[in-house]
Amino acid sequence: MVAEDSTREALDFLEAFALEKKIDSATHAQRAQAAREELASRGSWTPTFDELEHGARMAWRNNARCIGRLFWPSLKVRDLRHISEPSEVYRALLEHLDTATNAGKIQPFLTVFAPATSEGSAVRIWNHQLLSYAGYEQPDGTILGDPKNVAFTRHALALGWRGEGIRFDLLPLIIQKRGCEPVLFPPPHTQTLEVSLKHPSLPWFPDLGLKWYAVPILSDMRLRLGGLDFPAAPFNGWYMGTEIGSRDLGDEARYDMLPAVAEKMGIDCGTDSLWKDRALVELNAAVIFSFEESGVRIVDHHRASSEFMEFAAREMKAGRAVSAEWSWIVPPMSGSATPVFHKLWENSLQLPDYLPQPHAWDCF
């Protein structure tokens, strides 16, 4: 028997879909009844492509941690619900990378694979993002590369992967079908656009050897839609500069580049109490400059904040509440100089949404 809350989710979603797509009441009633009958007979239901597409866009619109939601109607959706074989998933992920990258003109894109059943996930992508860099544990306890990816790197090595052992070493993809062993696939070098960082006025900046990939494609979250879970549903927008400059490269627990930048700038970290701030500004300036010069779509945190306020205004006009997690919406640099800082956002779960799920290696 299907759970009552799942049925309620399905009917609530179909009602919202009908309202937003201006579907007449008779057509909606017929569709809702068909979903009820399907749920009663087999414990699940199958959204049409239009329902899946709009539901995925609603999920982006509802995600409390995303500042870039103004563009939710532009999300392109690819329906691959019939696919769960790792080799087919891998080929589709390479296509996703090509389509999303779009020669630098990044476009929001989602690929939806087989949904979960009563037995659990049909297929999982182990990677947190399709693109990321390895983190190698060194004998002295330090990390070469990205400390965030130490656990995943350890699993990849155990499955037989051998990287180059460098700071920016693109990780392989690991895909697992329910009831089967995880399958290791090569890093998608050909499909990966990377941007080498330089600075508009600091000629020594390239000596730091920094770079980052162009497209952030989240691949370990589940799409929750109408009482259904899609555990393999990689999706992307484009980067806000501070995600790379302040967090990926600047955080002490990540690449921790602020001391090196400050040293190259000639700042005395012992006497200048604002050395981190000065280095952080220039690191972020390098990210924005490099992406723009390379023709790769990116947004700075001031513009992103203004766009979020426009999104919030549009949602209010449409009669929808805006859920936002303050610590994620406020940029990690110059927060109080952005309009999103000065509002106490309500953080409440609204479905559909993209939700966290346990690591795949802990589930199968």
C-alpha positions in Angstrom: 0.0 0.0 0.0 1.3 3.4 -0.9 2.1 5.8 1.9 -0.6 8.4 2.5 1.9 11.3 2.6 3.3 10.2 -0.8 -0.2 10.3 -2.3 -0.8 13.7 -0.8 2.5 14.9 -2.3 1.5 13.7 -5.7 -1.9 15.3 -5.6 -0.5 18.5 -4.2 2.1 18.6 -7.0 -0.5 18.0 -9.7 -2.7 20.7 -8.3 0.2 23.2 -8.3 1.1 22.1 -11.8 -2.4 22.6 -13.0 -2.6 26.1 -11.4 0.8 27.3 -12.8 0.3 25.8 -16.3 -3.4 27.1 -16.4 -4.9 23.7 -16.9 -8.7 23.6 -16.8 -10.4 22.0 -13.8 -11.9 19.0 -15.8 -8.5 18.1 -17.3 -6.8 18.4 -13.9 -9.5 16.3 -12.2 -9.0 13.6 -14.8 -5.3 13.6 -14.4 -5.4 13.5 -10.6 -7.8 10.5 -10.7 -5.4 8.7 -13.1 -2.6 9.3 -10.7 -4.7 8.1 -7.7 -5.5 4.9 -9.6 -1.9 4.3 -10.5 -0.8 4.9 -6.9 -3.4 2.5 -5.6 -2.5 -0.3 -8.1 1.3 -0.2 -8.0 2.3 2.1 -5.2 3.8 4.8 -7.5 2.9 7.0 -10.4 4.6 8.2 -13.6 4.7 12.0 -14.3 4.5 13.1 -17.9 7.5 14.9 -19.4 5.7 18.2 -19.0 5.1 17.5 -15.3 8.7 16.3 -14.8 10.1 19.4 -16.5 8.0 21.9 -14.6 8.5 20.0 -11.4 12.2 20.1 -11.8 12.0 23.9 -12.4 9.8 24.2 -9.3 12.5 22.3 -7.4 15.1 24.9 -8.4 12.7 27.7 -7.5 12.2 26.1 -4.0 15.8 25.3 -3.2 16.5 27.5 -0.1 20.3 27.4 -0.6 20.4 28.7 -4.2 20.9 32.4 -4.8 20.5 32.1 -8.6 16.8 31.2 -8.7 15.7 34.1 -10.9 16.4 31.9 -13.9 14.4 28.9 -12.8 12.1 28.9 -15.8 15.1 28.5 -18.2 16.1 25.1 -16.8 16.4 22.6 -19.6 15.4 19.0 -18.6 16.4 15.8 -20.3 14.3 12.8 -19.4 16.3 9.6 -19.1 14.1 7.8 -16.6 14.5 4.6 -18.6 18.3 4.5 -17.9 20.0 2.8 -15.0 22.9 0.9 -16.6 26.2 2.6 -15.5 27.7 2.6 -19.0 24.6 4.3 -20.4 24.5 6.8 -17.5 28.2 7.6 -18.1 27.6 8.4 -21.7 24.7 10.5 -20.8 26.8 12.4 -18.2 29.4 13.2 -20.9 26.5 14.6 -23.1 25.3 16.6 -20.1 28.7 18.1 -19.7 28.9 19.1 -23.4 25.3 20.6 -23.4 25.7 22.4 -20.1 29.1 23.9 -20.9 27.8 25.1 -24.3 31.3 26.4 -25.3 31.4 28.7 -22.2 27.8 30.0 -22.5 26.7 27.9 -19.5 23.1 26.9 -19.6 21.1 25.5 -16.7 20.6 21.8 -17.4 19.1 18.7 -15.6 19.3 15.0 -16.6 16.9 12.7 -14.8 17.7 9.0 -14.5 15.6 6.1 -13.2 13.5 6.9 -10.1 13.8 5.0 -6.8 11.4 2.2 -6.1 10.2 0.5 -3.0 13.5 -1.4 -3.1 15.5 1.8 -3.0 17.7 3.8 -5.5 17.8 2.3 -9.0 21.2 4.0 -9.7 23.4 6.4 -7.9 26.3 8.7 -9.0 28.9 8.7 -6.2 30.4 12.1 -7.2 29.3 15.1 -5.3 29.8 17.1 -8.5 30.5 15.6 -11.9 33.7 17.7 -12.0 36.0 18.0 -9.0 39.6 17.6 -8.1 41.2 14.9 -6.1 42.4 15.2 -2.5 45.5 13.0 -1.8 46.4 12.3 1.8 50.2 12.8 2.3 52.4 10.9 4.8 52.8 14.0 6.9 49.1 14.5 7.2 48.7 17.3 4.7 46.4 17.1 1.6 47.6 17.6 -1.9 44.7 18.9 -3.9 41.2 19.5 -2.6 40.6 18.4 1.0 36.9 18.3 0.4 37.3 15.2 -1.8 39.6 13.1 0.3 37.0 10.4 1.1 35.9 10.2 -2.6 39.5 10.0 -3.7 40.2 7.2 -1.3 37.2 5.2 -2.7 38.3 5.9 -6.3 41.9 4.7 -5.5 40.5 1.6 -3.9 38.5 0.8 -7.1 41.7 1.0 -9.1 41.9 4.6 -10.3 45.4 6.1 -10.6 45.5 9.8 -11.0 48.4 12.1 -11.7 48.9 13.1 -8.1 48.8 16.8 -8.7 46.9 19.7 -7.1 44.2 19.9 -9.8 43.7 16.3 -10.7 40.3 15.7 -12.3 38.5 12.9 -10.5 36.9 9.9 -12.3 33.1 9.2 -12.2 31.7 6.3 -10.1 28.3 5.0 -10.9 26.5 2.2 -9.2 23.3 0.3 -10.1 21.3 -1.3 -7.3 22.5 -4.9 -6.6 25.8 -4.4 -8.5 29.3 -3.3 -7.7 30.2 0.4 -8.4 31.7 1.0 -11.8 34.7 3.3 -12.3 34.8 5.5 -15.4 37.6 7.8 -16.6 37.7 11.5 -15.7 35.8 13.5 -18.4 38.9 15.4 -19.6 37.6 16.0 -23.1 34.3 17.4 -22.0 35.8 19.5 -19.2 36.3 23.2 -19.7 38.8 24.6 -17.2 39.8 28.3 -16.6 43.4 29.1 -15.7 43.4 32.1 -13.3 45.2 35.4 -13.9 44.7 38.9 -12.6 43.9 42.1 -14.4 46.7 44.0 -12.7 48.9 41.5 -10.9 51.3 40.0 -13.5 52.6 37.4 -11.0 49.2 35.8 -10.4 49.5 33.0 -13.0 52.6 31.8 -11.1 50.2 30.5 -8.4 49.2 27.8 -10.9 45.5 28.1 -10.1 42.6 27.0 -12.2 39.0 25.9 -11.9 36.4 24.1 -13.9 33.7 26.1 -15.7 30.5 24.2 -14.7 29.3 23.2 -11.2 27.1 20.1 -11.8 25.7 18.7 -8.5 25.2 15.0 -8.9 24.6 13.5 -5.4 21.3 15.2 -4.5 17.8 13.7 -5.0 15.0 15.3 -6.9 11.9 15.0 -4.7 8.8 15.5 -6.9 5.2 14.5 -6.3 6.2 11.9 -3.6 8.8 10.4 -5.9 12.6 10.3 -5.5 15.0 10.6 -8.3 18.4 9.8 -6.7 20.4 10.4 -9.9 19.4 13.8 -11.2 22.5 15.9 -11.9 21.8 19.5 -12.5 23.7 22.8 -12.9 23.5 26.5 -13.2 26.6 28.6 -13.4 29.1 29.9 -10.8 28.9 32.9 -8.6 32.5 34.1 -8.4 32.8 33.9 -4.6 32.0 30.2 -4.7 35.4 29.6 -6.3 37.4 32.6 -5.0 36.2 32.7 -1.4 35.2 29.1 -0.7 36.9 26.6 -3.1 40.3 28.4 -3.2 40.1 30.7 -0.2 38.8 28.5 2.7 41.3 27.2 5.1 39.7 23.8 4.8 40.0 23.8 1.0 42.9 25.1 -1.1 43.8 27.8 1.5 45.3 30.2 -1.0 45.0 33.4 1.0 48.4 33.2 2.7 50.1 32.6 -0.7 48.3 35.5 -2.3 49.1 37.8 0.6 52.7 36.9 0.4 52.9 37.6 -3.3 51.2 41.0 -2.7 53.9 41.9 -0.2 51.5 42.0 2.8 52.9 41.5 6.2 50.4 39.1 7.7 51.8 39.7 11.2 51.0 43.4 11.3 48.2 43.9 8.8 45.0 42.7 10.5 43.1 42.9 7.2 45.5 40.8 5.2 42.9 38.1 4.6 40.5 40.7 3.3 43.0 42.2 0.9 44.0 38.9 -0.4 40.4 37.7 -0.7 39.4 40.6 -2.9 42.3 40.0 -5.3 41.7 36.3 -5.5 38.0 36.9 -6.3 39.0 39.6 -8.8 41.2 37.0 -10.6 38.3 34.5 -10.8 35.9 37.0 -12.3 38.4 38.4 -14.7 39.7 35.0 -15.9 36.2 33.5 -16.5 35.0 36.6 -18.3 38.2 36.9 -20.5 37.8 33.2 -21.3 34.2 33.7 -22.4 32.8 31.5 -19.6 29.5 32.6 -17.9 29.9 33.7 -14.3 28.2 36.2 -12.0 29.7 38.4 -9.3 28.1 38.3 -5.8 26.7 41.8 -6.0 24.8 41.1 -9.2 23.7 37.7 -7.9 22.3 39.3 -4.8 20.3 41.9 -6.8 19.0 39.1 -9.0 17.9 37.2 -6.0 16.0 40.2 -4.7 14.3 40.5 -8.1 13.4 36.8 -7.8 11.9 37.3 -4.4 9.8 40.2 -5.6 8.5 38.2 -8.5 7.6 35.3 -6.2 5.7 37.6 -3.8 3.8 39.0 -6.8 2.9 35.5 -7.8 1.6 34.8 -4.3 4.4 32.3 -3.4 6.5 32.4 -0.3 10.3 32.5 -0.7 12.3 30.1 1.4 16.0 30.9 1.9 18.8 29.7 4.1 20.5 33.0 5.2 24.0 31.5 5.6 23.9 30.2 2.0 22.1 33.1 0.3 24.4 35.8 1.8 27.7 35.8 -0.2 30.9 34.7 1.7 32.5 38.1 0.9 31.1 41.6 1.5 27.9 40.2 2.8 26.6 43.4 4.4 27.2 45.3 1.2 24.6 43.1 -0.6 20.8 43.5 -0.2 20.2 39.9 0.8 22.1 40.5 4.1 19.5 42.8 5.5 16.5 40.5 5.4 15.6 37.7 7.8 14.7 35.0 5.3 12.4 32.1 6.4 13.9 28.7 5.7 11.1 26.2 5.2 10.9 23.0 3.1 8.8 23.5 0.0 8.4 20.6 -2.5 9.4 19.8 -5.1 13.1 20.4 -4.2 16.6 19.0 -4.5 17.4 17.3 -1.2 20.6 15.9 0.3 20.9 12.1 0.6 23.5 9.8 2.3 26.7 9.1 0.4 26.2 6.4 -2.2 29.0 4.3 -0.7 27.1 4.1 2.5 23.8 3.0 0.9 24.4 0.0 -1.4 
